[in-house]
Amino acid sequence: MLKILTYIVMVITSFYLLYFVVMAIGIFKKKKEKVLVDKKNNFAVIIAARNEEAVIANLIKSLKKQNYPKEHYEIYVIVNNCTDNTLEVAKNAGAKIIECKQKVKSKGEVLKYTFNKLKSNDEIDAYVIFDADNVVHREFLNKMNDSINCGYEVVQGFRDTKNICDNWLSTSYAILYYIQSLFINKSRFNFGMSSFLNGTGFMVKKENDQELVSVKKTILSMSFSLVLVAAVLLFIFGFRYFLSGREYKGANVQKEERKNDYDAHKEYLETDKSFKAGYIMIKNLPAKGLYISELPGKKENSSTYLKSGQILWASKKGTYKDKTYYHLKNGMYLYASEKYMEELASYEKLEGYVAITYISSTGVRLRKWADFQADNVVKSVYVGDKVQVKGKVTRKNGESAYITDKGLYLTTDIQYLNDYTTEADSLENEK
């Protein structure tokens, strides 16, 4: 019986592999696009949000940076069943608010409610749907507009993972999205077939009869994508379970020792109740370096070496054997006294440039970490210099510093810098 089942699985797997071989050919096939009209279409960007105050502002911010005429798109946040400040955060970020006052149980019902609200708006040409935890490439609406002008009514954008290397699950999702984009969506598109929808980052052209038949197809495709993701996860977990019974005895012994080790550290930290989860920064790096380990008080060969100026997210702070530890986002523990650590007020990721307008008597300096008074100056910058920045940190004393693309900190009073500009803005000014 087992042999028969094995053959059945092999046959199914063979057909599955054959499908991907055929689809792989489609990756290299080029499809000529014919532009039917030259028009700037009006988009209604729709975000269904339920208790999303922590992430909704980031999405709205990225949408407002779209390289597409601002008069041709509006951002709508549909708040439903919220018990937090999602409405206020979204409104302050610049989005229009639609309160879903009827009882809804799913994203599909929220979208249906929204379409009924907006169907009388004759200025809308198409709808764009996002999840609240997304961020959007600045050329997204331009690409959607090009697709409409080529005659397409439903278009899926490329979906990627923000935290690819955080853990094996996020990496698996990133691989899945790339496979889906290349072997499924791109190949099927080049062969003249319909693609799949991921559930977010897609566009639906508004129907003339206002019934939005395409949206029903969208939701159906979205459900298929969810089933596909679930099937992949079941395969991964099933395979891990299959292999779990084939471990060597030596591995089991190591596993038991590791369990006992964790039990010994079960009550490891005396948690600092006053500490709120947030960003921390490495400073005054000692000569021997700074390490993070799986357990407090334990330094392993696999411990990660940290660099001065590095920014980390800490979920909690506490003491173990009279030493201070931070519990990091990846589950590791960082031992560091206050002379090595700085708890930040905020950390903001940026993309663009700052330019030096004039300098003070003390000059403008690049440092290893964000301290205006520290003796860790690497080099100076001069009037007219344009410095590419990747972020901005604010210390708890109110001082702020830009993080350059080289990982150094530009510490100076804001009066010595021009306004923060994006790369595109800088290039336009140079012209």
C-alpha positions in Angstrom: 0.0 0.0 0.0 2.8 2.4 0.9 4.5 1.7 -2.4 1.3 2.5 -4.3 1.0 5.8 -2.5 4.6 6.6 -3.2 4.1 6.1 -6.9 1.0 8.3 -6.8 2.9 11.1 -5.1 5.8 10.7 -7.7 3.3 11.0 -10.6 1.7 14.1 -9.2 5.1 15.6 -8.4 6.2 14.9 -12.0 3.3 16.7 -13.5 3.9 19.6 -11.1 7.5 19.8 -12.2 6.5 19.6 -15.8 4.2 22.5 -15.3 7.0 24.6 -13.9 9.3 23.6 -16.8 6.7 24.9 -19.3 6.2 28.1 -17.2 9.9 28.6 -17.0 9.9 29.0 -20.8 7.4 31.8 -20.5 9.9 33.8 -18.3 12.1 34.5 -21.4 9.2 35.0 -23.8 8.6 38.7 -24.6 5.2 40.1 -25.1 4.7 43.3 -27.1 2.4 45.8 -25.4 0.1 48.0 -27.5 -0.9 51.3 -26.0 -4.6 52.0 -26.8 -4.9 55.4 -25.2 -2.7 58.0 -23.6 -4.5 59.1 -20.5 -3.8 59.8 -16.8 -6.5 57.7 -15.1 -8.0 58.6 -11.7 -7.4 56.0 -9.0 -9.2 55.4 -5.7 -6.6 53.8 -3.4 -8.5 51.6 -0.9 -7.1 50.4 2.4 -9.3 48.2 4.6 -8.1 48.8 8.2 -9.0 47.2 11.5 -6.8 48.2 14.5 -3.8 49.2 12.3 -2.6 52.3 14.0 1.0 51.0 14.2 1.5 50.6 10.5 -1.2 52.6 8.6 0.8 55.9 8.5 3.8 54.2 6.8 1.6 53.1 3.9 -0.1 56.5 3.5 3.3 58.2 3.6 4.7 55.9 0.8 1.5 56.5 -1.3 1.9 60.3 -1.0 5.4 59.9 -2.4 4.1 58.4 -5.6 5.6 59.7 -8.8 2.1 60.3 -10.2 0.0 63.5 -10.4 -1.5 64.1 -7.0 -4.8 65.3 -8.5 -5.3 61.9 -10.2 -5.6 59.8 -7.0 -7.2 59.8 -3.6 -6.4 57.6 -0.6 -9.3 56.1 1.2 -9.0 54.3 4.6 -12.0 52.2 5.4 -12.0 51.7 9.2 -14.1 48.8 10.5 -14.5 47.3 14.0 -11.6 49.4 15.3 -10.8 49.6 19.0 -7.7 51.7 18.6 -6.7 55.1 17.1 -6.5 53.9 13.5 -9.0 56.5 12.3 -7.1 59.4 13.9 -3.7 58.2 12.7 -4.9 57.7 9.1 -6.7 61.1 9.1 -3.6 62.9 10.4 -1.5 61.2 7.7 -3.7 62.8 5.0 -6.1 60.0 4.0 -9.9 60.3 3.5 -11.9 58.2 6.0 -14.8 56.0 5.2 -16.3 54.4 8.3 -17.8 51.0 7.7 -20.9 51.2 9.9 -22.4 47.9 9.0 -21.3 44.6 10.5 -18.6 42.9 8.4 -16.6 39.7 8.9 -14.1 39.8 6.1 -12.0 42.0 3.8 -14.3 41.1 0.9 -17.3 42.5 2.7 -15.4 45.7 3.5 -14.4 46.1 -0.2 -18.0 45.5 -1.3 -19.2 48.2 1.1 -16.6 50.6 -0.2 -17.4 50.0 -3.8 -21.1 50.7 -3.1 -20.1 54.0 -1.5 -17.8 55.1 -4.3 -19.7 53.8 -7.3 -21.5 57.1 -7.8 -18.2 58.9 -8.2 -17.9 59.2 -12.0 -14.4 60.6 -11.7 -12.9 57.3 -10.6 -11.4 55.1 -13.4 -10.0 52.3 -11.3 -9.5 51.0 -7.7 -6.2 50.0 -6.2 -6.3 47.8 -3.1 -3.7 47.5 -0.4 -3.3 45.9 3.1 -2.5 48.4 5.9 1.0 47.0 6.6 2.3 47.5 3.1 4.7 50.1 1.7 4.5 51.0 -2.0 7.1 51.7 -4.7 6.9 55.3 -5.9 6.3 54.1 -9.6 3.4 51.8 -8.7 0.5 54.0 -9.9 2.5 54.9 -13.1 2.7 51.2 -13.9 -1.0 50.6 -13.2 -1.9 53.6 -15.4 0.2 52.1 -18.2 -1.6 48.8 -17.8 -5.0 50.4 -18.1 -3.9 52.3 -21.2 -2.9 49.0 -22.7 -6.4 47.6 -22.2 -5.9 45.5 -19.0 -8.8 45.6 -16.4 -7.2 43.7 -13.5 -3.5 43.9 -12.7 -1.4 42.4 -9.9 1.7 44.3 -8.7 4.8 42.5 -7.5 4.6 41.6 -3.9 7.8 41.4 -1.8 8.8 40.9 1.8 10.2 43.7 3.9 12.0 41.5 6.5 13.4 38.8 4.2 16.2 37.7 6.5 14.5 38.0 9.9 13.6 34.3 10.2 13.0 31.2 8.1 9.3 31.9 7.7 9.8 35.4 6.2 12.5 34.0 3.9 10.1 31.3 2.8 7.4 33.9 2.0 9.9 35.9 0.0 10.8 32.9 -2.1 7.2 32.0 -2.6 6.4 35.6 -3.8 9.4 35.5 -6.3 8.3 32.0 -7.6 4.7 33.2 -7.9 5.8 36.3 -9.8 8.2 34.6 -12.2 6.8 31.1 -12.8 3.1 31.9 -12.5 2.2 35.5 -13.1 4.9 36.6 -15.6 4.9 33.3 -17.5 1.1 33.1 -17.7 0.9 36.7 -18.8 3.5 36.2 -21.6 1.5 33.1 -22.7 -1.7 35.3 -22.8 -3.2 33.6 -19.7 -4.7 35.3 -16.6 -2.4 35.7 -13.6 -3.1 35.2 -9.9 -3.9 37.9 -7.3 -2.0 38.0 -4.0 -4.7 39.8 -2.1 -2.9 43.2 -2.0 -1.2 45.6 -4.3 -3.6 45.0 -7.2 -5.7 47.2 -9.5 -9.3 46.7 -10.7 -10.7 48.9 -13.5 -14.1 50.4 -12.6 -16.9 48.7 -14.6 -19.3 50.8 -16.6 -22.3 49.0 -15.1 -21.0 49.7 -11.6 -21.4 46.0 -10.6 -17.7 45.4 -10.5 -17.7 41.9 -11.9 -14.0 42.0 -11.9 -13.8 42.4 -8.2 -15.6 39.1 -7.7 -13.0 37.5 -9.8 -10.3 39.3 -7.8 -11.6 37.9 -4.5 -11.9 34.4 -6.0 -8.3 34.6 -7.2 -7.2 36.0 -3.8 -8.8 33.0 -2.1 -6.9 30.7 -4.5 -3.6 32.4 -3.6 -4.4 31.9 0.1 -5.0 28.2 -0.5 -1.7 28.0 -2.4 0.2 29.6 0.5 -1.5 27.3 3.0 -0.6 24.3 0.8 3.1 25.3 0.8 3.2 25.8 4.5 1.5 22.5 5.1 4.2 20.9 2.9 7.0 22.6 4.9 5.6 21.6 8.3 4.7 18.1 7.0 8.3 17.6 5.7 9.7 18.8 9.0 7.5 16.3 10.9 8.5 13.5 8.5 12.2 14.2 9.2 11.7 14.6 12.9 11.5 10.8 13.4 14.8 10.3 11.5 17.1 12.2 13.8 20.3 10.5 15.2 20.5 9.7 18.8 23.3 12.2 19.2 21.0 15.0 17.9 18.3 13.9 20.5 20.9 14.1 23.3 21.9 17.6 22.2 18.3 18.6 22.0 17.7 17.4 25.5 20.8 19.3 26.8 19.6 22.4 25.1 16.1 22.1 26.7 17.8 21.7 30.1 19.8 24.8 29.4 16.7 26.8 28.7 15.1 25.5 31.8 18.0 26.8 33.8 17.4 30.2 32.4 13.7 30.1 32.7 13.5 32.9 35.2 16.5 34.7 33.7 15.5 38.4 33.7 14.3 40.7 36.3 12.4 42.8 33.9 12.6 46.6 34.0 8.9 47.6 34.0 9.6 51.2 33.1 11.3 50.2 29.8 9.1 50.5 26.7 9.9 48.5 23.5 11.9 50.6 21.1 15.1 51.3 19.2 18.5 51.2 20.8 21.9 52.2 19.4 25.4 50.9 20.0 27.9 53.5 21.2 31.4 53.6 22.7 32.2 50.1 21.3 34.8 48.4 23.6 38.0 47.0 22.2 36.8 43.4 22.5 33.6 44.2 20.7 30.0 43.6 21.7 28.1 40.3 21.2 24.6 39.0 21.3 23.8 35.4 22.4 20.9 33.0 22.6 20.8 33.2 26.4 21.9 35.8 28.9 25.2 35.1 30.5 26.2 32.8 27.7 28.7 33.6 24.9 28.8 31.1 22.0 31.0 30.8 19.0 28.0 31.6 16.9 27.4 34.9 18.7 27.0 37.9 16.4 29.5 40.8 16.6 27.9 44.3 16.7 29.3 47.5 15.3 29.4 51.0 16.8 26.4 53.0 15.6 24.3 50.0 14.8 20.5 50.3 15.6 18.5 47.4 17.1 14.9 46.9 18.2 14.6 45.8 21.8 11.3 44.3 23.1 12.3 44.4 26.8 15.1 45.2 29.2 16.1 43.4 32.4 18.9 42.2 34.6 20.5 38.7 35.0 23.1 38.2 37.7 23.4 42.0 38.2 24.1 42.6 34.5 21.8 44.4 32.1 20.4 42.7 29.1 18.2 43.7 26.1 15.9 41.2 24.5 16.2 41.8 20.7 13.6 41.4 17.9 15.2 38.1 16.7 15.0 36.5 20.2 18.7 37.1 21.0 20.0 38.8 24.1 22.4 41.7 24.2 24.5 42.3 27.3 25.4 46.0 27.5 25.8 48.6 30.2 24.7 52.2 29.6 28.1 53.2 28.5 27.7 50.9 25.5 24.0 51.6 24.8 21.7 54.5 24.0 17.9 54.2 24.1 16.5 56.2 21.3 13.4 58.3 21.1 12.8 57.4 17.5 14.3 56.0 14.3 13.0 57.0 10.9 14.0 55.3 7.6 14.6 57.8 4.7 15.6 57.8 1.1 17.3 60.9 -0.3 19.8 63.6 0.4 20.6 66.5 2.7 22.9 69.3 1.5 25.2 71.5 3.6 24.3 75.2 3.3 27.0 76.6 5.6 29.0 75.5 8.5 29.5 76.6 12.1 32.7 77.4 13.8 32.9 73.8 15.0 32.1 72.5 11.5 29.8 69.7 10.4 31.0 66.2 11.3 30.4 62.6 10.5 30.6 60.4 13.6 30.4 56.7 14.4 27.3 57.2 16.5 24.8 59.9 17.2 26.4 62.0 19.9 27.2 65.7 19.2 29.8 65.8 22.0 31.5 62.5 21.6 35.1 62.2 20.4 34.4 59.8 17.5 34.6 62.1 14.5 35.5 60.2 11.3 35.6 63.1 8.8 34.2 66.6 8.1 31.8 67.7 5.4 31.8 71.1 3.7 29.5 73.7 2.3 27.8 72.5 -0.9 28.3 68.8 -0.1 25.3 66.6 -0.8 25.1 63.7 1.6 22.9 60.6 0.9 20.9 59.6 3.9 19.2 56.4 4.8 17.6 57.3 8.1 17.2 59.8 11.0 17.5 59.1 14.7 16.3 61.2 17.6 17.9 60.7 21.0 15.9 61.1 24.2 17.5 64.5 24.9 15.9 65.8 21.7 19.1 65.8 19.6 18.7 64.4 16.0 21.2 63.0 13.5 21.0 61.8 9.9 22.4 58.3 9.1 24.4 58.3 5.9 24.5 55.5 3.3 27.9 54.6 4.8 26.5 54.0 8.2 27.9 57.2 9.7 26.0 59.9 11.6 25.7 63.4 10.4 25.6 65.5 13.6 24.8 69.2 13.2 22.2 71.8 13.9 19.3 71.7 11.4 20.1 75.3 10.4 23.2 74.1 8.6 21.2 71.8 6.3 18.7 72.4 3.5 15.4 70.6 3.6 15.4 66.9 3.2 14.9 66.0 -0.5 14.4 62.8 -2.3 16.8 61.5 -4.9 14.4 62.5 -7.7 14.0 66.0 -6.4 17.8 66.4 -6.1 18.3 65.3 -9.7 15.6 67.7 -10.8 17.3 70.6 -9.0 20.6 69.7 -10.7 19.0 70.1 -14.1 
